[in-house]
Amino acid sequence: MGAMQDYWIRSVTEDGTVRAMAAVTTRTVEQARRRHATAPTATAALGRTLTAAGLLGTILKLGQTVMVRVLGDGPLGGALAMSDATGAVRGYVVNPDVHLPLTPMGKLDVGGAVGRGTLHVTLDLGMRYPYHGSVPLVSGEIGEDLAAYLVTSHQIPSLVALGVLVSPDERVLAAGGLIVQVMPGGDESVTDYLEARARVLPTVTSMVSSGRTPEEMVQAALGDVRSQVVERAPVRFRCGCTVGKVRGVLASLGEDEMDDIIREQGQIEVRCNFCGKRYTFEDDDIPSIVGGRSTNGERSPS
């Protein structure tokens, strides 16, 4: 595996009619795999969802967030990822130990793990209400599903390619993604040309495995269509959970409920869904939680 850092780029053609976003997310997805101890098929589903959120994050402004949820009836039980404009992504799958037999093509069967259901995208642009869109899953493979969402909800024809390559010892060897969009006013001949390019484009995992940068992935997709990188940011797995936020959630339970948990379990343990971090609180932490004061008594091993 190369030593390339994870990052995304957004590039646009001179006339603004074609927009392309690409990302290498290998290290980020490997960190997510380790935090959540995902089995290979679950790793691929989680990695594609994280990468999809990261790519959508390229069009956000500071302070805005995007959430991608893949909710199907398959054994995975769903995948959820969030991203912001700075390339900070986090996410999880409901059942991390899902691993299915490979498809006839020898690929990880993400569609089988996800099943039939819905793709939801929520954009929080700092307005009064977040913007929410959803589409029925096309295949459960996540890339095609996101393309369907972009066409249906945003009326933008989009090529979406997402990939995660997992080694026999379950590590993430390569992960990344690419979105190419023809914006309103785009030339039909350009759309036809890009569609023809897409049919012969190498897979994302083969491009990332061979060390191609996001810039080179965009170039492979666009061919003769010239574009300029307008933004670039590192991608990393980062969660916003803190002891203070966890204490706030516990405070809303109330003292009696916390006492009951401690009687039954000896302590209160809260695990963050997004990053797997565990926070434990003892009996003597309760008064300060109820009073909303912070103490040095909390323990938060990661």
C-alpha positions in Angstrom: 0.0 0.0 0.0 1.4 3.4 -1.0 2.0 6.1 1.6 -0.4 8.6 -0.1 -2.4 10.6 2.4 -6.1 10.6 2.1 -7.6 13.7 0.4 -10.3 14.9 -1.9 -10.4 17.4 -4.7 -13.2 19.2 -6.5 -12.5 20.4 -10.0 -14.6 22.3 -12.5 -14.4 22.9 -16.3 -13.7 26.5 -17.4 -17.4 27.0 -18.5 -18.6 25.5 -15.2 -20.7 22.8 -16.9 -18.8 19.7 -15.7 -17.9 19.2 -12.1 -15.8 16.3 -10.8 -14.9 15.2 -7.3 -12.5 12.5 -6.4 -11.0 11.1 -3.2 -8.6 8.6 -1.9 -9.9 7.3 1.5 -7.8 4.2 2.2 -6.4 5.2 5.6 -9.7 6.7 6.7 -11.7 3.5 5.9 -9.0 1.3 7.5 -9.3 3.4 10.7 -13.1 3.0 10.6 -12.6 -0.8 10.1 -10.3 -1.0 13.1 -12.6 1.1 15.3 -15.7 -0.9 14.5 -14.0 -4.4 13.9 -16.0 -4.8 10.7 -15.9 -8.1 8.6 -14.9 -7.6 4.9 -18.4 -7.2 3.4 -19.4 -4.8 6.2 -16.0 -3.0 5.7 -16.8 -2.4 2.0 -20.3 -1.1 2.7 -19.0 1.2 5.5 -16.1 2.4 3.3 -18.3 3.2 0.3 -20.8 5.1 2.5 -18.0 7.1 4.2 -16.4 7.9 0.8 -19.8 8.9 -0.6 -20.4 11.3 2.4 -16.8 12.6 2.0 -17.4 13.3 -1.8 -20.7 15.1 -1.1 -18.8 17.1 1.6 -16.7 18.7 -1.2 -19.6 20.9 -2.1 -20.3 22.1 1.4 -19.3 25.4 3.1 -17.8 25.5 6.5 -20.3 24.7 9.2 -22.5 22.6 6.9 -22.8 18.8 7.1 -24.1 16.0 5.0 -25.4 12.6 6.3 -25.8 9.6 4.0 -27.9 6.7 5.3 -28.2 3.4 3.4 -31.2 1.5 4.9 -32.0 -1.9 3.5 -33.6 -5.2 4.5 -30.3 -7.2 4.2 -28.2 -8.6 7.1 -26.1 -5.4 7.3 -29.1 -3.5 8.9 -27.9 -0.2 7.4 -24.9 2.1 7.1 -24.6 5.7 8.1 -21.9 8.3 7.5 -21.5 12.0 8.0 -19.1 14.5 6.6 -18.4 18.2 6.6 -16.5 20.7 4.4 -13.2 20.0 6.0 -13.0 16.3 5.1 -13.8 15.0 8.6 -15.9 11.8 8.1 -17.4 9.4 10.6 -19.8 6.5 10.4 -20.9 3.0 11.2 -22.8 0.0 10.1 -25.5 -1.6 12.3 -24.1 -5.1 12.0 -20.3 -4.9 11.7 -19.8 -8.7 11.6 -21.6 -9.2 8.3 -19.6 -11.1 5.7 -21.2 -12.8 2.7 -19.8 -15.2 0.0 -18.3 -13.3 -2.9 -20.4 -12.5 -5.9 -19.9 -14.6 -9.1 -17.6 -11.8 -10.3 -15.4 -12.4 -7.2 -16.4 -9.1 -5.6 -17.6 -8.3 -2.0 -21.3 -8.6 -2.1 -22.3 -5.2 -0.7 -25.7 -5.2 -2.5 -26.6 -8.5 -0.9 -25.5 -7.2 2.6 -27.6 -4.0 2.1 -30.6 -5.6 0.5 -33.6 -3.7 -0.8 -34.5 -0.3 0.8 -33.8 3.4 0.6 -30.9 5.8 0.3 -31.3 8.9 2.4 -29.2 12.1 2.1 -29.6 14.9 4.6 -27.9 18.2 3.9 -27.7 20.6 6.9 -26.8 23.9 5.3 -27.4 25.9 8.4 -30.9 27.0 7.4 -33.9 26.5 9.7 -34.6 23.0 8.3 -32.1 20.5 6.8 -32.7 19.5 3.2 -33.7 15.8 3.0 -33.9 13.6 -0.1 -34.3 9.9 -0.6 -34.5 7.4 -3.4 -35.2 3.6 -3.5 -32.0 1.6 -3.6 -31.2 0.6 -7.2 -28.7 -2.1 -6.4 -27.6 -1.6 -2.8 -24.0 -1.2 -4.1 -24.1 2.4 -2.9 -22.4 4.0 -5.9 -25.3 3.5 -8.3 -27.7 4.4 -5.6 -26.0 7.7 -5.0 -26.0 8.4 -8.7 -29.8 7.7 -8.7 -30.2 10.1 -5.8 -28.3 12.9 -7.6 -30.3 12.6 -10.7 -33.7 12.3 -8.9 -33.2 14.9 -6.2 -30.8 17.4 -7.8 -31.7 16.8 -11.5 -27.9 16.4 -12.2 -26.8 13.5 -14.4 -23.9 11.9 -12.4 -21.4 9.2 -12.7 -20.6 7.8 -9.3 -17.8 5.2 -8.7 -17.0 4.0 -5.2 -14.6 1.2 -4.2 -13.0 -0.6 -1.3 -10.5 -3.3 -1.7 -10.0 -5.6 1.4 -7.0 -7.9 1.8 -7.2 -11.6 2.8 -6.2 -10.5 6.3 -9.2 -8.1 6.3 -7.2 -4.8 6.1 -8.2 -2.1 3.7 -5.7 -2.0 0.8 -7.4 0.7 -1.2 -10.5 2.9 -1.0 -11.8 5.9 -2.8 -14.4 7.4 -5.0 -15.2 9.6 -8.0 -18.3 11.7 -9.0 -18.6 13.4 -12.4 -21.6 15.6 -12.9 -22.8 17.4 -16.0 -24.4 20.6 -14.7 -27.4 22.4 -16.3 -26.4 24.0 -19.6 -23.9 21.3 -20.3 -23.4 20.2 -23.9 -25.0 16.9 -24.9 -22.0 15.8 -26.8 -19.9 16.3 -23.7 -22.3 14.1 -21.8 -22.1 11.4 -24.5 -18.3 11.6 -24.4 -18.1 11.3 -20.6 -20.5 8.3 -20.7 -18.3 6.6 -23.2 -15.3 7.3 -21.0 -17.1 5.9 -18.0 -17.7 2.6 -19.7 -13.9 2.0 -20.1 -12.8 3.7 -16.9 -10.7 1.4 -14.6 -12.3 0.6 -11.2 -11.7 3.0 -8.4 -9.8 0.3 -6.4 -7.5 -0.5 -9.3 -6.7 3.2 -9.7 -6.1 3.8 -6.0 -4.1 0.5 -5.7 -1.8 1.6 -8.5 -1.1 4.9 -6.7 -3.2 7.2 -8.8 -4.0 10.5 -7.1 -7.5 12.1 -7.0 -6.3 14.5 -9.7 -5.3 11.5 -11.9 -8.6 9.8 -11.3 -10.5 12.9 -12.5 -8.3 13.1 -15.5 -9.0 9.4 -16.3 -12.7 10.1 -16.1 -12.7 13.4 -18.1 -10.1 12.6 -20.8 -10.0 15.5 -23.2 -12.4 17.6 -21.1 -10.1 20.1 -19.4 -10.8 21.0 -15.8 -9.2 22.9 -13.0 -8.9 21.9 -9.3 -10.8 24.5 -7.3 -10.6 22.9 -3.9 -8.6 20.3 -2.0 -8.8 19.0 1.6 -7.5 16.1 3.6 -9.9 13.3 4.5 -9.8 11.8 7.9 -11.9 9.8 10.3 -12.9 12.2 13.1 -15.7 11.9 15.6 -17.2 14.8 17.5 -18.1 12.9 20.7 -16.8 14.2 24.0 -17.2 13.4 27.7 -19.3 16.6 28.0 -21.8 15.6 25.3 -22.1 12.1 26.8 -22.8 13.6 30.2 -25.4 15.8 28.7 -27.2 12.7 27.2 -27.0 11.0 30.6 -28.4 14.0 32.4 -31.5 13.9 30.2 -32.1 10.3 31.5 -32.5 11.5 35.1 -31.0 10.4 38.4 -33.4 7.5 39.0 -32.7 5.9 35.6 -28.9 6.3 36.1 -29.1 4.8 39.6 -31.0 1.8 38.2 -28.3 1.2 35.5 -25.6 1.3 38.1 -27.5 -1.1 40.4 -27.8 -3.6 37.5 -24.4 -3.2 35.9 -22.1 -1.7 38.5 -21.3 1.3 36.3 -22.7 3.2 33.3 -21.0 2.5 30.0 -21.9 4.6 26.9 -20.4 3.6 23.5 -20.4 6.1 20.7 -22.0 4.5 17.6 -19.9 6.6 15.2 -16.4 5.9 16.5 -16.7 3.0 19.0 -15.2 5.0 21.9 -16.5 3.9 25.3 -17.2 6.2 28.2 -17.7 4.8 31.7 -19.2 6.6 34.7 -19.3 5.4 38.3 -21.8 5.9 41.1 -19.9 9.0 42.4 -20.1 10.7 39.0 -24.0 10.9 39.1 -24.3 14.0 41.3 -22.2 16.1 39.1 -23.9 14.8 35.9 -27.3 15.7 37.4 -26.0 19.1 38.5 -24.5 19.7 35.1 -21.0 20.2 36.6 -17.9 18.7 35.1 -15.6 16.7 37.4 -12.3 15.0 36.9 -14.0 11.7 37.9 -15.0 10.5 34.4 -13.0 7.9 32.7 -13.0 7.7 29.0 -10.7 5.0 27.6 -10.7 5.1 23.9 
